[in-house]
C-alpha cells in the first residue's frame, strides 16, 4: 500500500496538460506496484512544491499586513498578488481568517484575470457580500462561508471598494472575536510527525470541518520570547515533565523523561506576551494548532499559538 496526502487542486496547467486529477485516480486503481510507486513519488513531490508555494505566498501576505495599516484595519480583507497559484488561494484565505478573525479573500492575478477565493466567519455570509458585485464577475459561486470568483483584473479596485463599503455596513466596528473550540488536551511532547501526518488526512479544513485545536498545560519557555516585526512572537517551549501524572509516567518511560523542545509561533501576540511578562522559565497554558514549517531556518514541526494564559497551579 502507499500512504500519500493530497492537497492539490485539479486544473489545467500552463502547458495545457490536465494536472494531477487523473493520476490520483490511476494511483488508486492500478495493480502495477512499480507504476503506483512512480505515481506516489510524483504526487508527493507536487504536494511539497504546493506547500512551498503556499508558505512563500503566506510570508508575502504577512509582510503586507504588517506594513499596510489601511489594509490591516479593513473589516473584510481583500489581498491580491501576481501569479499566486490558484490551487492554494483558498488555503491562504483560511490562514488569514485564522490569524485575524476577519473574513478574507485572497486573489491571484494571472494574465489580466483576477481569480479569488474567500473564507468567512460566523455571522457574515460572504456569498451575500459578493452577490452585490455580480455585474463585475465573469463567474462566481459558493456559500455563506466560502466563495470563489473570476473577473477582469482591471475591475479589482472597484470590487475592493464595493466590498469595503458592504463590510462597513454589515460588520460591526469592534475588535474581532476569536472563539476557540478545543478538540483535545495534548501535551507538547506528544506531538510527532506521525500525528501530523494523520491530521493532514483530515484536510481540507473549512467551516464544516474545522482544523483541530489542542491545549497543552504547563509549557515552559526555554528562552525569552523572540519578537518579530513588533507584532509576532517565536517561543522555544518544552512540556513540563511534572505535568504528567505519576501513574502515566510510571507506565510510559518516554513520558517519564520527556522534555524535548518545540518551536511555537504566535501571530499578533507580541502585546499579549508583554502583558503576561513572559521570560525564560515562564510556565504557560496554550491552545495551539500543529504545523509543519518549510522555512529554511525554522523548518520542522512547530505549533501555532491560538491563545495563551499563565499556567494554572
C-alpha positions in Angstrom: 0.0 0.0 0.0 1.0 3.7 -0.4 0.4 6.5 2.0 0.0 9.8 0.2 -1.6 13.0 1.4 -3.3 15.0 -1.4 -4.0 18.8 -1.2 -3.6 19.6 -4.9 -6.4 21.3 -6.9 -7.1 19.7 -10.3 -6.7 22.3 -13.0 -5.1 22.9 -16.5 -1.5 24.0 -16.2 0.4 26.4 -18.4 1.4 23.7 -20.8 -2.3 22.8 -21.4 -2.0 19.4 -19.7 -4.5 18.1 -17.3 -2.8 18.3 -13.9 -3.0 15.6 -11.2 -6.6 14.5 -11.0 -6.3 11.6 -13.5 -3.1 10.5 -11.9 -4.7 10.4 -8.4 -7.4 8.1 -9.8 -4.8 6.0 -11.6 -2.8 5.6 -8.4 -5.9 4.2 -6.6 -6.8 1.9 -9.5 -3.5 0.5 -10.8 -2.5 -3.0 -9.9 1.1 -2.3 -11.1 3.2 -1.8 -8.0 6.0 -0.1 -10.0 3.6 2.4 -11.6 1.9 3.0 -8.2 5.3 3.8 -6.6 6.1 6.2 -9.5 2.8 8.0 -9.2 3.0 8.2 -5.4 6.5 9.8 -5.6 5.4 12.3 -8.3 2.3 13.3 -6.3 4.3 13.7 -3.1 6.8 15.9 -4.9 4.0 18.1 -6.3 2.5 18.3 -2.8 5.8 19.5 -1.4 6.0 22.1 -4.2 2.5 23.2 -3.3 3.5 23.6 0.4 6.5 25.7 -0.6 4.3 27.9 -2.8 1.7 28.3 0.0 4.4 29.2 2.5 6.0 31.8 0.3 2.7 33.5 -0.5 1.7 33.5 3.2 5.0 35.2 4.1 4.3 37.9 1.5 0.8 38.4 2.9 2.1 38.7 6.4 4.6 41.3 5.3 2.0 43.3 3.6 -0.4 43.1 6.5 2.3 44.3 8.9 3.3 47.2 6.7 -0.1 48.4 5.3 -2.1 49.8 8.2 -5.1 50.6 6.0 -5.3 47.1 4.8 -4.9 45.7 8.3 -7.8 47.9 9.6 -10.3 46.7 6.9 -13.2 44.7 8.3 -13.2 42.5 5.2 -9.7 41.7 4.0 -9.1 41.5 0.2 -5.4 40.7 -0.6 -4.1 40.2 -4.1 -0.9 39.0 -5.6 0.6 38.4 -9.1 0.8 34.7 -10.0 -0.1 33.1 -6.7 -1.1 29.5 -7.5 -4.8 29.2 -7.8 -4.6 25.8 -6.0 -3.6 27.5 -2.7 -5.5 30.7 -2.5 -8.4 29.1 -0.6 -5.9 27.7 1.9 -4.3 31.1 2.2 -7.7 32.8 2.8 -8.3 30.3 5.6 -4.9 31.1 7.2 -5.7 34.8 7.1 -9.1 34.2 8.8 -7.4 32.1 11.5 -4.9 34.8 12.2 -7.1 37.9 12.0 -10.6 36.6 12.9 -11.8 38.6 9.9 -13.4 37.4 6.7 -10.8 37.3 4.0 -10.5 37.0 0.2 -7.2 36.1 -1.5 -6.9 37.0 -5.2 -4.4 35.7 -7.7 -3.8 37.8 -10.9 -2.9 35.9 -14.0 -2.7 37.3 -17.5 -5.2 40.1 -16.8 -7.7 37.9 -14.9 -8.2 38.0 -11.1 -9.2 34.7 -9.5 -10.4 35.0 -6.0 -11.2 32.6 -3.1 -12.7 33.7 0.2 -13.5 32.4 3.6 -15.7 33.9 6.2 -16.5 34.0 9.9 -19.7 33.2 11.8 -22.4 35.8 11.3 -21.1 37.2 8.0 -22.4 35.4 4.9 -19.7 36.0 2.3 -21.8 34.9 -0.6 -24.2 37.8 0.1 -21.3 40.2 0.0 -20.1 39.2 -3.4 -23.6 38.8 -4.9 -23.8 42.6 -4.7 -20.9 42.7 -7.1 -22.3 40.2 -9.6 -22.0 42.6 -12.5 -18.2 42.6 -12.2 -17.7 38.8 -12.3 -17.2 36.5 -15.3 -18.2 33.7 -12.9 -18.7 33.3 -9.1 -20.3 31.0 -6.6 -20.1 29.5 -3.2 -22.0 29.6 0.1 -22.0 31.6 3.3 -18.5 30.7 4.5 -16.6 30.0 1.2 -16.7 31.7 -2.2 -14.8 31.7 -5.5 -14.9 34.0 -8.5 -13.1 35.4 -11.5 -13.2 38.9 -13.0 -11.0 41.1 -15.2 -8.1 42.4 -13.1 -8.9 46.0 -14.2 -12.2 45.7 -12.2 -10.4 44.6 -8.9 -10.2 48.1 -7.5 -13.9 48.5 -7.9 -14.6 45.2 -6.3 -12.4 46.2 -3.3 -14.3 49.5 -3.0 -17.7 47.8 -3.0 -16.7 45.1 -0.6 -15.2 47.6 1.8 -18.5 49.6 1.8 -20.5 46.4 2.3 -18.4 45.3 5.2 -18.6 48.7 6.9 -22.4 48.4 6.7 -22.7 44.8 7.7 -19.8 44.0 10.1 -19.7 45.7 13.5 -16.9 48.1 14.2 -15.3 46.2 17.1 -12.3 44.1 17.8 -12.7 40.7 16.0 -13.6 37.9 18.4 -11.8 34.6 18.4 -13.9 31.7 19.8 -11.6 28.7 20.3 -13.2 25.3 20.1 -10.7 22.9 21.7 -10.8 19.3 20.3 -8.5 17.6 22.8 -5.8 18.1 25.5 -2.4 17.2 24.0 0.9 17.7 25.9 3.6 19.2 23.6 5.8 16.1 23.9 3.0 14.0 22.4 3.4 15.9 19.0 5.1 13.6 16.4 5.5 13.5 12.6 3.1 10.5 12.6 0.4 12.6 14.3 0.9 15.5 11.9 0.6 13.1 9.0 -2.7 11.8 10.3 -4.0 15.3 10.8 -3.2 16.0 7.1 -5.5 13.2 6.2 -8.4 15.2 7.7 -7.9 18.1 5.2 -9.2 20.1 3.6 -10.2 22.1 6.6 -13.0 24.6 6.5 -16.2 25.8 8.3 -17.8 22.4 8.2 -14.5 20.6 9.0 -12.5 22.9 11.3 -8.8 22.4 11.9 -8.2 20.7 15.3 -7.1 23.0 18.1 -5.3 21.3 21.1 -4.5 22.6 24.6 -1.2 21.9 26.5 -0.8 22.8 30.2 2.3 23.9 31.9 4.6 24.5 28.9 7.9 26.1 29.9 9.8 28.8 28.0 13.3 27.7 27.3 14.4 31.2 26.2 13.0 34.7 26.3 10.3 35.4 23.6 11.7 36.5 20.2 9.7 39.4 18.8 9.2 39.6 15.1 8.2 42.9 13.4 7.0 44.3 16.7 3.8 42.2 16.4 4.6 38.4 16.4 6.5 36.1 18.7 8.5 33.0 18.5 8.9 30.8 21.5 11.0 27.8 22.4 8.8 25.5 24.6 9.1 22.3 26.4 6.4 20.3 28.2 7.0 20.4 31.9 7.7 16.8 32.9 5.8 17.2 36.2 2.7 17.8 34.2 2.2 14.1 33.5 0.7 12.2 36.3 2.9 9.8 38.2 0.6 7.0 37.0 1.1 7.8 33.4 4.8 8.3 33.8 5.2 5.0 35.5 3.6 3.2 32.6 5.3 5.2 29.8 9.1 5.6 30.0 9.0 8.1 27.1 6.8 10.4 29.1 8.8 9.9 32.3 11.8 11.7 30.9 10.3 13.7 28.0 11.1 17.4 27.8 12.0 17.8 24.1 11.8 21.4 22.8 9.4 22.6 20.2 9.1 25.9 18.4 5.9 28.0 18.7 4.8 31.0 16.7 2.2 33.5 17.8 0.8 35.9 15.2 -0.1 39.3 16.6 0.7 38.0 20.1 3.7 40.3 21.0 1.5 42.6 23.1 0.0 39.6 24.9 3.4 38.2 25.6 4.5 41.5 27.1 1.3 41.8 29.2 2.0 38.3 30.6 5.6 39.2 31.3 6.9 36.1 29.6 10.5 35.3 30.2 12.8 32.4 30.2 11.4 29.8 32.6 7.8 31.1 32.5 5.0 28.5 32.5 2.0 28.9 30.3 -1.1 27.1 29.2 -1.7 27.4 25.5 -4.2 26.5 22.8 -2.5 25.6 19.5 -2.6 24.1 16.1 0.1 21.7 14.8 2.2 23.0 11.9 4.9 21.6 9.6 7.1 24.6 8.7 9.0 24.5 5.4 11.0 27.7 6.2 14.8 27.1 5.6 15.7 28.4 9.0 12.7 27.3 11.1 11.7 24.1 9.3 10.1 21.1 11.0 7.3 20.5 13.4 6.1 23.5 15.4 2.9 24.8 16.9 0.9 27.9 16.1 -0.4 29.5 19.2 -4.1 30.3 19.2 -4.3 31.6 22.8 -2.2 31.5 25.9 -2.6 32.2 29.7 -0.4 31.8 32.7 -0.2 28.2 33.8 -2.8 27.2 36.3 -1.5 25.8 39.6 
